[in-house]
Amino acid sequence: MNTFYFVIQQTMFFAIPLLIVAIGGMYAERSGVINIALEGIMVMGAFTGIFFINIFQSSLSGQMLLLLAILVSGVTGGVFSLLHAFAAINMKADQTISGTALNMFAPAFAIFVARMIQGVQQIQFTDTFHISKVPVLGDIPIIGDLFFQNCYVTTYVGILIFIIATIVINNTRFGLRLRACGEHPGAADSVGVNVTKIRYAGTVISGILAGIGGLVFVIPTSTNFNGSVAGYGFLALAVLIFGQWRSGKIFFAAFFFGIMKTLASAYSAIPLLKDLPIPKDVYKMIPYIATLIILAFLSKNSQAPKAEGIPYDKGSR
């Protein structure tokens, strides 16, 4: 039973950032903008968030410092995503190329700035955010052991972000307009919807969530930031596609990939897997093999927004 608790707790560490970033990607793509730049935005969000913690961890501590760092990462991601929005919406550039450029720029920028400021590229931080047991809730049988022990506040922040984002996109006027701009921007424009503003909003929201996701990924899994989020932005794109651009399906897809990542990273702590005569490199390949297999089967049934990746020209409608 202890192994089961361990697997679920580890899965939360890997699934929550995937969930946040994939939901962010959904906002951009449901508005009609392909956001390949999720990886780069995660890097920038993690860089500024961890650097903020590094600077203020001597004067601030605990969960307040982490919540402020989440805010910093979100703002950074939103601002950085404006570059992609301008290229894709105003300049009508190829959105894949624009996103790839930001992915290449972000880690180089983070490493360069870190070396300029402190002489080394690794940004260290002290993990004072681990919660061994949430008062009262941690004493609940089974549920307390699974979700309220050996955890981080980022888990609950991620779930809250998911709930709010789901309500906004499915049950508000803004969400309806966002989805309309991704399906038929000409029709949306004809009834007075400003397609440019809506697409900007979707891309910026995507950047905010991806920036937060970058920090949420680093905090439980490391004590330093080295200019990389281990390809998690690309894995979040796979979660987005696996979830068919729908928030409910993305939720389950994120936890599926979270389990795959847990098996790849923590197999040595799982007795059943540890005793198998399988090289460790095979375990590390599990999330990516699963990605290839799933996308191969689901690509034919894609429910991507019809106007995704197509620049909107008002004069052509």
C-alpha positions as CSV (number, residue, x, y, z in Angstrom):
1,M,0.0,0.0,0.0
2,N,2.9,2.4,0.7
3,T,4.1,1.9,-2.8
4,F,0.7,2.8,-4.2
5,Y,0.7,6.0,-2.1
6,F,4.2,6.8,-3.4
7,V,3.2,6.3,-7.0
8,I,0.2,8.6,-6.7
9,Q,2.2,11.3,-4.9
10,Q,4.9,11.2,-7.5
11,T,2.3,11.2,-10.3
12,M,0.9,14.5,-9.0
13,F,4.4,16.1,-9.2
14,F,4.6,15.3,-12.9
15,A,0.9,15.5,-13.9
16,I,0.1,18.9,-12.5
17,P,2.6,20.9,-14.6
18,L,1.5,19.0,-17.7
19,L,-2.1,19.8,-16.9
20,I,-1.5,23.5,-16.4
21,V,0.6,23.9,-19.6
22,A,-1.7,21.8,-21.7
23,I,-4.7,23.8,-20.6
24,G,-2.7,26.9,-21.5
25,G,-2.0,25.4,-25.0
26,M,-5.7,24.8,-25.3
27,Y,-6.5,28.5,-24.8
28,A,-4.2,29.5,-27.6
29,E,-5.2,26.8,-30.0
30,R,-8.9,27.1,-29.4
31,S,-8.5,30.8,-30.4
32,G,-6.8,29.8,-33.6
33,V,-3.1,30.2,-32.7
34,I,-0.8,27.2,-32.6
35,N,1.5,27.6,-29.6
36,I,4.6,25.5,-30.3
37,A,6.4,27.8,-27.9
38,L,5.1,26.2,-24.7
39,E,8.6,24.7,-24.0
40,G,10.3,28.1,-24.3
41,I,7.7,29.8,-22.3
42,M,8.0,27.2,-19.5
43,V,11.8,27.8,-19.5
44,M,11.3,31.6,-19.1
45,G,8.7,31.2,-16.4
46,A,10.9,28.7,-14.5
47,F,14.0,30.9,-14.9
48,T,12.4,34.1,-13.4
49,G,10.4,32.2,-10.8
50,I,13.5,30.3,-9.5
51,F,15.7,33.4,-9.7
52,F,13.1,35.2,-7.6
53,I,13.2,32.5,-5.0
54,N,17.0,32.5,-5.1
55,I,17.1,36.2,-4.4
56,F,14.3,36.4,-1.7
57,Q,14.6,33.0,0.1
58,S,16.7,34.6,2.8
59,S,14.1,37.3,3.6
60,L,10.9,35.3,2.7
61,S,10.1,31.7,3.4
62,G,7.5,29.1,3.1
63,Q,4.4,29.1,0.9
64,M,4.2,32.9,0.5
65,L,7.5,32.9,-1.3
66,L,6.3,30.2,-3.6
67,L,3.0,31.9,-4.4
68,L,4.8,35.1,-5.2
69,A,7.2,33.2,-7.4
70,I,4.2,31.6,-9.2
71,L,2.9,35.1,-9.9
72,V,6.3,36.2,-11.3
73,S,6.5,33.2,-13.5
74,G,3.0,33.8,-14.8
75,V,3.7,37.4,-15.7
76,T,6.9,36.4,-17.4
77,G,5.2,33.8,-19.5
78,G,2.4,36.2,-20.5
79,V,4.9,38.9,-21.5
80,F,7.1,36.4,-23.4
81,S,4.1,35.0,-25.3
82,L,3.4,38.5,-26.7
83,L,6.3,37.9,-29.1
84,H,4.6,34.8,-30.4
85,A,1.2,36.6,-30.6
86,F,2.6,39.6,-32.5
87,A,4.4,37.3,-35.0
88,A,1.4,35.0,-35.5
89,I,-1.5,37.6,-35.4
90,N,-0.1,40.9,-36.6
91,M,2.7,39.7,-38.9
92,K,0.8,36.6,-40.0
93,A,4.0,34.6,-39.7
94,D,4.2,30.9,-39.8
95,Q,3.2,30.0,-36.3
96,T,5.3,26.8,-36.1
97,I,8.4,28.7,-37.1
98,S,7.6,31.5,-34.6
99,G,7.2,29.1,-31.8
100,T,10.3,27.2,-32.6
101,A,12.3,30.4,-32.6
102,L,11.1,31.2,-29.1
103,N,11.9,27.6,-28.0
104,M,15.5,28.1,-29.2
105,F,15.8,31.6,-27.7
106,A,14.5,30.9,-24.2
107,P,17.2,28.4,-22.8
108,A,20.0,30.3,-24.4
109,F,18.7,33.6,-22.8
110,A,18.2,32.0,-19.4
111,I,21.7,30.5,-19.4
112,F,23.4,33.7,-20.6
113,V,21.6,35.9,-18.0
114,A,22.3,33.5,-15.2
115,R,26.1,33.4,-16.1
116,M,26.2,37.2,-16.4
117,I,24.6,37.7,-13.0
118,Q,26.1,34.9,-10.9
119,G,28.9,33.3,-12.9
120,V,27.3,29.9,-13.3
121,Q,24.2,28.8,-15.3
122,Q,22.6,26.7,-12.4
123,I,20.3,28.8,-10.2
124,Q,20.2,27.2,-6.8
125,F,17.3,27.3,-4.4
126,T,16.4,25.7,-1.0
127,D,13.3,23.6,-1.0
128,T,11.4,24.9,1.9
129,F,8.1,24.3,0.2
130,H,7.5,20.6,0.9
131,I,4.5,19.9,3.0
132,S,4.9,16.6,4.9
133,K,1.3,16.7,6.1
134,V,-1.6,19.1,5.6
135,P,-3.3,19.8,9.0
136,V,-6.6,18.0,9.5
137,L,-6.9,17.0,5.8
138,G,-3.8,14.8,6.1
139,D,-5.5,12.7,8.7
140,I,-8.4,11.6,6.4
141,P,-8.1,7.8,5.8
142,I,-6.7,7.0,2.3
143,I,-7.5,10.4,0.7
144,G,-5.2,12.1,3.3
145,D,-2.4,9.7,2.5
146,L,-2.8,10.1,-1.2
147,F,-3.3,13.9,-1.6
148,F,-2.5,15.7,1.6
149,Q,0.8,14.2,2.7
150,N,4.3,14.6,1.1
151,C,2.9,17.3,-1.2
152,Y,3.4,20.8,-2.5
153,V,0.9,23.7,-2.6
154,T,1.6,23.8,-6.4
155,T,-0.7,20.7,-6.6
156,Y,-3.6,22.6,-5.3
157,V,-2.8,25.7,-7.3
158,G,-2.8,23.5,-10.4
159,I,-6.1,22.0,-9.7
160,L,-7.6,25.4,-9.0
161,I,-6.2,26.8,-12.3
162,F,-7.8,23.8,-14.1
163,I,-11.2,24.3,-12.5
164,I,-11.2,28.1,-13.3
165,A,-9.9,27.7,-16.8
166,T,-12.5,25.0,-17.6
167,I,-15.4,27.2,-16.3
168,V,-14.1,30.2,-18.2
169,I,-13.8,28.4,-21.6
170,N,-17.0,26.4,-21.4
171,N,-19.4,28.6,-19.5
172,T,-18.6,32.3,-20.2
173,R,-19.1,34.7,-23.1
174,F,-15.4,35.1,-23.4
175,G,-15.0,31.4,-23.8
176,L,-17.6,31.2,-26.4
177,R,-16.0,33.9,-28.4
178,L,-12.6,32.3,-28.0
179,R,-13.9,29.0,-29.4
180,A,-15.7,30.8,-32.2
181,C,-12.4,32.5,-33.3
182,G,-10.7,29.1,-33.5
183,E,-13.5,27.5,-35.5
184,H,-14.8,30.2,-37.8
185,P,-13.2,33.6,-37.2
186,G,-15.0,35.1,-40.2
187,A,-18.4,34.3,-38.6
188,A,-17.2,35.6,-35.3
189,D,-16.1,38.8,-36.9
190,S,-19.4,39.3,-38.7
191,V,-21.2,39.5,-35.3
192,G,-18.8,42.0,-33.8
193,V,-16.2,39.9,-32.2
194,N,-12.7,41.4,-32.4
195,V,-10.7,38.3,-33.6
196,T,-7.4,40.0,-33.1
197,K,-8.1,40.8,-29.4
198,I,-9.5,37.4,-28.7
199,R,-6.5,35.6,-30.2
200,Y,-4.1,37.9,-28.3
201,A,-6.0,37.1,-25.1
202,G,-5.9,33.3,-25.8
203,T,-2.2,33.4,-26.5
204,V,-1.3,35.5,-23.4
205,I,-3.4,33.3,-21.2
206,S,-1.5,30.4,-22.7
207,G,1.8,32.1,-21.9
208,I,0.7,32.8,-18.3
209,L,-0.2,29.2,-17.7
210,A,2.9,27.8,-19.4
211,G,5.1,30.2,-17.3
212,I,3.5,28.9,-14.1
213,G,3.8,25.4,-15.4
214,G,7.5,25.8,-15.8
215,L,8.0,26.7,-12.1
216,V,5.5,24.1,-10.9
217,F,7.6,21.5,-12.8
218,V,10.9,22.5,-11.3
219,I,9.9,23.0,-7.6
220,P,9.0,19.4,-6.7
221,T,11.6,17.7,-8.9
222,S,14.9,19.6,-8.4
223,T,16.8,22.1,-6.2
224,N,18.2,24.1,-9.1
225,F,17.3,25.4,-12.5
226,N,19.7,24.7,-15.4
227,G,17.9,26.3,-18.4
228,S,15.8,23.3,-19.2
229,V,12.4,21.8,-18.4
230,A,13.3,18.4,-19.9
231,G,11.0,18.6,-22.9
232,Y,7.9,19.1,-20.8
233,G,6.5,21.7,-23.1
234,F,6.5,19.3,-26.0
235,L,5.0,16.6,-23.8
236,A,2.3,19.0,-22.8
237,L,1.5,19.4,-26.6
238,A,1.1,15.7,-26.7
239,V,-1.3,15.8,-23.8
240,L,-3.2,18.6,-25.6
241,I,-3.6,16.5,-28.7
242,F,-4.3,13.3,-26.7
243,G,-7.0,15.3,-24.9
244,Q,-8.5,16.5,-28.2
245,W,-8.4,20.2,-27.2
246,R,-11.1,19.5,-24.5
247,S,-10.4,20.4,-20.9
248,G,-11.9,17.2,-19.4
249,K,-10.0,14.9,-21.6
250,I,-6.8,16.9,-21.1
251,F,-7.2,16.3,-17.4
252,F,-7.1,12.5,-17.8
253,A,-4.4,12.7,-20.5
254,A,-2.2,14.7,-18.1
255,F,-2.5,12.1,-15.4
256,F,-1.9,9.3,-17.8
257,F,1.4,10.8,-18.9
258,G,2.1,11.7,-15.3
259,I,2.0,8.0,-14.5
260,M,4.2,7.2,-17.4
261,K,6.7,9.8,-16.3
262,T,6.6,8.4,-12.7
263,L,7.4,4.9,-14.0
264,A,10.3,6.4,-15.9
265,S,11.8,8.4,-13.1
266,A,10.9,6.5,-9.9
267,Y,11.0,2.8,-11.1
268,S,13.8,2.0,-8.7
269,A,11.5,2.8,-5.8
270,I,8.8,0.4,-7.1
271,P,9.6,-3.2,-6.0
272,L,7.8,-4.8,-8.9
273,L,9.7,-2.8,-11.5
274,K,13.0,-2.7,-9.7
275,D,13.4,-6.5,-9.8
276,L,12.7,-6.8,-13.5
277,P,15.8,-7.3,-15.8
278,I,15.1,-4.2,-17.8
279,P,17.8,-1.6,-18.5
280,K,17.1,1.8,-16.9
281,D,17.3,3.5,-20.2
282,V,14.2,1.6,-21.3
283,Y,12.3,3.0,-18.4
284,K,13.3,6.6,-19.3
285,M,11.9,6.0,-22.8
286,I,8.5,5.1,-21.6
287,P,6.8,8.5,-21.7
288,Y,8.0,9.2,-25.2
289,I,7.2,5.8,-26.6
290,A,3.7,6.2,-25.1
291,T,3.5,9.6,-26.8
292,L,4.4,8.1,-30.2
293,I,2.0,5.2,-30.0
294,I,-1.0,7.3,-28.8
295,L,-0.5,10.1,-31.3
296,A,-0.2,7.5,-34.1
297,F,-3.6,6.1,-33.2
298,L,-5.3,9.3,-32.5
299,S,-4.1,11.5,-35.4
300,K,-6.9,10.2,-37.7
301,N,-9.6,11.3,-35.2
302,S,-8.2,14.7,-34.5
303,Q,-10.7,17.3,-33.3
304,A,-8.4,20.3,-33.6
305,P,-10.1,23.7,-34.2
306,K,-10.7,24.2,-37.9
307,A,-9.0,27.6,-38.1
308,E,-6.1,26.6,-36.0
309,G,-2.8,28.0,-37.4
310,I,-4.5,30.0,-40.1
311,P,-3.9,33.8,-39.9
312,Y,-7.1,35.7,-40.1
313,D,-7.4,38.3,-42.9
314,K,-10.5,40.4,-42.3
315,G,-10.6,41.4,-46.0
316,S,-10.9,37.9,-47.2
317,R,-14.2,36.9,-45.4
